[in-house]
């Protein structure tokens, strides 16, 4: 593993040991800095104790700066994992991807905290308290503040438009008043004074520290007042549209996941800070849908509407069957959706530049439709009803199988994973030799192998079975140890 891969894992892969060590160190710094904020008022300004605390605080802030900078620099834009880019395109994606990552709400909080290194901005140190919102244990069921953050991210175009209107009005109004009254109004000595007056006026605060004295200036002020009413109405509409559900859902956090078993499982497997889950369906966004899931309304069986969900940009597409209709009807819709997705991907220019194709997983309720789903373009098909019934029947004869399988599949202490051969393992080798080497070097229990090209797999092969280079291993481990670089 290279230094870059190690740093990326340490700052962006929660399942790795390095990430847990870094997070522990960051939390130690946060707790230490909060303790300094509490102790500091008890020491007189300029005293020996106050100077020592300030030195310690600056050391902590510099460590925060290193942590934030490293987190941004080691971020990998998801586009580069999917699409092939020329050198200049790759550089552009690297820069813009890191910039977007740095402008996410939680990263902005971290950056503002680091700005406290500037003496004039030392008061921003208190913002480090907001880093407590990162913890998943702060709230028992879910973090409602994360829902607010997702609301801002999902409707960032609306907020950008509203703030653009506010900015344009402030610049035009402030510049106009400055040009009109700079020579006759002693309260306006610079362009900054004009902009301050415009912002105070348009937000209807009205401090009264600066007032127009000429007729034209008062006319500009009147226009700004009326414009302020429309601007406030615009912000009220944007906030009402974006945050109403996020705020109301705080009352429903304890029960909101009860009807979404699939989403509950996805939440336990996927880090939402690293990957975005987009749900695409023909209905309006369900009120009880958790805010971290983006919802796009549309008909997935119509190729013209698939662009709404940006299917060509996805790494994986999951097609599930409806429980509101009969299994055959649900499977028919699933198969039609698969055909539509494959057709749309074939025609998409973005899909042609991918490093690897979009992976499609389909759920089939009736076993007779498995081959139809594969023919429609599904890479993997899950027969949910048959799997469930087979497990029930098997555990009747062999008690304990259901519990063991559930723990293995649903994320218990030992999970089933698929991963590449680790470095240092020589192949070809017998399955017995390979499994012993992997067990000694990683602690994984290898139970089989899979050909990534054909999809053929062998589970529990003979000890003398020859394993060729390039295969993927099926193994049991507490976490995904064998990862592709």
N, C-alpha and C positions, 0 to 999 in steps of 0.2 A: 504494500500500500504506500503510495507516494505521500509527501507532506501535505499536498493540497487535498488529497482524498481524506487524510486523517483530520485535517482542520474542518473540512466540510462535515464530516461525521460528528465531530465534537460540537459543532454549533448548529447543525440542522437535522440530525437524525436522532430523535428521542430514544430509540431502542438500543443505542450503543452505549457501552460503558463510558467512553470518552465524553459523550454528551452529558451523562449524569454527573460526571466529575466537574465539568464546566458549570453546569447549573448549580451544583452545590457551592462552588466557589463564588458564583454571582450572588447567590442568596446570602452567603456569609457577608459579602460586601454591602448588600442592601441593608441587612440587619445592623451592621456596624455603622453605616451612614445614618440610619434612622436614630440609632443611639446617640450619635454626635449631635443631631438636631435637637434631641431632648436635653442633652447635657449642656449645650452651648449657652443658653440663657443664664445659667447659674454662674458664669464667669464674666467679670467686668470686661468691657471692650478694651483691648490693648494690653490686658494683663498677660502674665507669663502662661497661665493655663489656656487663655483664649488663643494665643499664638501657637501653642502646641496643637490645639484642636484644629486650627486652620491648616496647619501643615499636614496633619493626618487626613483631613478632609480633601485636600488637594491631591494627595497620593491616591485616595479612593476614587476621586473623579478621573484621574489619569488612567487608572485601571479600568474604569467604566468606559473611557474613551477608546482604549485599546480593544476592549471586548466588543463594543458597538462597531468599530471600524473593521475588526476581523470578521464579525458576523455578516457585514455588508459585502466585504471583499470575497468571502468564501461562498456567497450565495450563488447558486447555479440556476439561471433562468430555465424554466421547464421547456421552452421552445427548443433549446439546444439538445435536449434529450430525445426530441421527436423528429426535428427537421434537419436536413443537411443545409449548411450555410457556407458560402464562400468566405474567405478570410475577412474581407471588409464587412460583410453581412454578419459574420459571427461577432466581430468586434462591436458593431452597432448593437446587436442583441445583448451582448454582455453588459454594455454601458447602460442601455435603456432598462434592461431587466433589473439591474442593481439599483437604478434610480427609482423605479417603481416600488421595489422592495423597501427602499429607505423611506419612501413617502407613505407607507402603510401606517395606520394610527399608532400601533404599539411601538414601531421603530421611531416615529416622530417624537413620542414621549421620551424614549431613550436618548435621542439626539438633543432634545431640549435640556435634558438633565446634564449632559456633557457640556452644554454651553455655559453652565455655571462656572466653568474655569475662567471665563472672562469676568474680571472684578465687577464691572457694571451690571452683570447679569447674575450675580451671586444668589439673588433671591430665588432663582429657578431651581435651587437645590431641593426645595420642597416637592418638586414634581417627581422625584424618585420614589415617593410614596405610592404613586400610581403604578409602579412596577409590581406592586403586590397583586395587581389584577392578573398577572401571568399565571399564578398558581391555580391548579385545578381543584385544590382542596379548600379554597376559600369559601366556596358555596357547595352545599351538599349535593345538589342535583345538577346544576349548571350555572354558568357565569352569565348573568343578565347583561353585564357590561360588554361582554363579547358580542352579544346580540346587537347592541348599539353600534359597535365597531363595524359589524357586518352590514348594518343598515347604511352607514356612511359609505362603505366601499361599494355596495351594490348600486347605490344611486349617486355615485360620485359625479356623473355628468350633470345631474340636476343641481347639485351643490356648486359645481364649477360654474354653471350658468348664472346662478344667483349671486355668487361672489363676484363674477365678472361684471354683472350689472351694477353691483354696489361699487366696485372699483372704478368703473368708467364714470359713473355719476359723481363720485368723489373727486376724481381728477379734473373733470370738466368744470364742476362747480367751484372747486378750490382754486384752479388756475384762473377762471373768469373773475372771481372776486379779487384775487391778487393783482391782476392786470388793471382792473377798474379802480381799485382803492389804495394801491400801494403808496401813492403820493399824497393822499388826503386823509388816510385813516392811520393814526399812530399805533393802533393795535395790530396792524399787519406790517411786519417788517421783513418777511420772507415768504417764499412759496410754501414752506412747511406750515406757517400760520394759516394760510388760505386752505390748505388741505385739512388741517385740524378742524377749522370752522365747518368745512363741508361735511366731514364725517360726523361731527357732533350734531349738525343740523339734520342731515338725512336720516339719522337714527332717532330723531325726535328727542334727544337728550337735552339739548339746549342749555349748556352751562352759562351762557351769557358773557363769557370772558372776551369774546370777539363779536361785535355787531356791525352790520353795514351802516354807513352814514350817508351814502349817496342814493339817488333814486334808482340808478341802474343796479347798484349793489343790492338794494332791497328787492328789486325785481328778481335778481338772481337768487336771493334768499327765498323768495316766495316759490319760485320754481323748484328749488331744492326741497322745501317743505312738502309740496304736493308730491314730488317724486319720491320722497321718503315714505309717504303713506303707501304708495304702490309697491315700493321695495319691501316694506314690512309685510304687506299682504303676500308678496311673492315668497318670502322666506317662510311665512306661516304655512303656505300651501306645500312648499317643498318638505318642510319638517313634518307636517301632518301626513303627507304621503309616505315618507320614508321611515319615520320613527314611531308612528302610532302603533303598528303591530309589534314592534320590538318592545315598546313600553308595556303594552297590555299583556304580552306574553310572559312578563316577569311573574304575574299572578298564576300563570299556568305551568311554570317550570316543572313542578313535581309530577305532573301528569302528561306532559306533552308528548312523551315518547311512546306512550302505551299503544298507540295504533300504528306505529311505524317500526316494526321489528327489523326490517331490512336496514333502515336508517340507523337504528340502534347498533346493529352489528357493524355497519360502516364506521360509525363513530368510534368504536373500540379498536378498529384496525387502521384507520387513516388519520394522519395528522392534518387537521384542517388549515394549519398555518402554512403547510407546504403544498397541499393539493386542494383544489376547488371542486366541489361536487355540484353538478348542475342537473336538476330534475326537469324533464320535458314531458308535458302531458296536456291533454285537450281541455282541462278544466282550469278555473281560476285558482290562484295559490291558496291552499288550505290554510285556514286561520291557525291551526295548531301545528303547522310545519315549523320545525326548529329554524331559527334565523340564519344559522351557519350554512344552510343549504340554499343555493340559488334556484329560483323557480322560473321557468320559461314556459309560457302558455302557447300551445300549438298542437297540430295534429302530426304525430311522427310518421304516419303512413303517407303523408304528402311530401314529396321531395322538395317542393318550393318552400316549405316551412322549416326544413331541417337546418337551414342557415342560421335561424334564430338561436339555436343551441350550439353553433360552431362545432359541429361534429368532426370536421377535419382537423381541429386543433386538439381533440381529446386523445388521451392515451388509451383509455378503455371505455367501451360502451356496454352497459348492462340493459338488457331488454327483459322486463318481467311481465308475467301474465296477469290479466285482470281477475279479481275475485268476485266481480259483480255479475259475471256472465258464466255460461257453461264452459267447461274445460276446452271442448273442441272449438268453440267460438273464440275463446281467449288465445288459443294456440294459432288460430287462423290470423288473428290480428298481429300476433308476435311474428309469424312468418312473413306477412306482408310488410311489416316494419323492417325486418331484416333485409328483404329485397330492396326496399326503398333506401336504406342506409348504404348498402353496397353500391347501388346505382349512383347515389349522390357522391360517394367517395371516389368512384371511378371518374366522374366528371369534374371533380374539384381540383384546381391547379395546386392548392396548398397540399393536398394529399400526395401529389406526385413528388414533392420535395422532402418527404419524411425519411428519416433514417430507418424506421420500422413502421409497418402498417398499423392502423388502428385495430386494437384487439376487441373482438365482439363476443360477449358472453350472453347466452339466451337461456331463459327459464321455460321449460316445457312441462305442461301439466299432464298430457296424455302421451304415453310411451310410443304410440304409433306415429307421432309427429317428430320424433327425434331426427330421423334421416332427412325429413323435409326441412327442418331448421338448419341442419348442416348444409344442405344443398342451397339454402337461401343465403348462406354466407356467414353463419355463426362459427367462430373458431372453437368454442366449447359450449356444450349443452348440458344443463343441469336438470335432471328429471326429479323435481322436488317431491312429488307425491310418491313416486316409486322408491326413492331413497328413504323417505320417512317410513313407508310401509315395510320395506325390506328390513330396516333397522328394528322395527317393532317385532317382526316375525323372528328375526335372528336372536333377539334378546330373550324370547320365550324359551328357546332351546338352550341358550348359553347366557345365563343371568350375569349381569355386570357389563355386557358388551355395550349396551346403550350408554351407560354412564361414562365408560372409558372413551367411546367414540365421540361423545358430546364434548368432553374435556379436550380431546385432541383437535376437533374441528372448530369448536366455538371459542378457542383462545384460553386454554387452561395453562397448566404448568409446562406441558410439553405439546408443541404444535407441529403440524405437518407442513413442511416447506419444500420448495423446489429451488435449487440453486446450482451454479456452475461448479466445476471441479476446482478445489482450492489450489493455490500456487504451491509448487513443490511436490505435487503428487505425480508420479511418473505413470504414464499409460502408454501402451496397453498393459493391463494388469488384471489378475483374477479378481472377482468380486470380493473374495475373502481378504486378499491383500489390501485392496483399496479401502474397504470398510474399516480395517484395523488402522490403516494410516490416517484416515480422516478422523476416526475416533480418538486417536492419540494426539492429533494436532489441534482439533477444534472441539472435541467433546460431543460431536453430533453422532447420532445413531442412524447410519445409512440403511434404508430398507429397500432400495431399488434405484433404477436409473431410467432416464428418458431421453429419447432422441429428439432434440429441438427442431429438427428439420421435418421429420415425418410425424412426430407426435406419438410414436410407438413407445411404450414403456414396459419395463419388466419389474415386477414387485417380488421381493424375496427370491431372487434367482439362485441357482446353484452356486456353491462355493467356488467352483472352478470356471464359472461363466466368465468369459473374457469381456472386459469393459474397455471400449475404444476411446480415443481422445475426442473432446468436443461434446460429450454427453452432459446432461444435467442430472444432478443427484436428487433423489427423494429421501428426505431425512427428517428425523424428529429432533427438536431442540427447543429450549425455552424461548429463543428469539431467532430471527433470520440471520444466521452467522455467515452463510455462504451467499454473498451479494455480488452482483455484477458491477464492475467498476465503470 
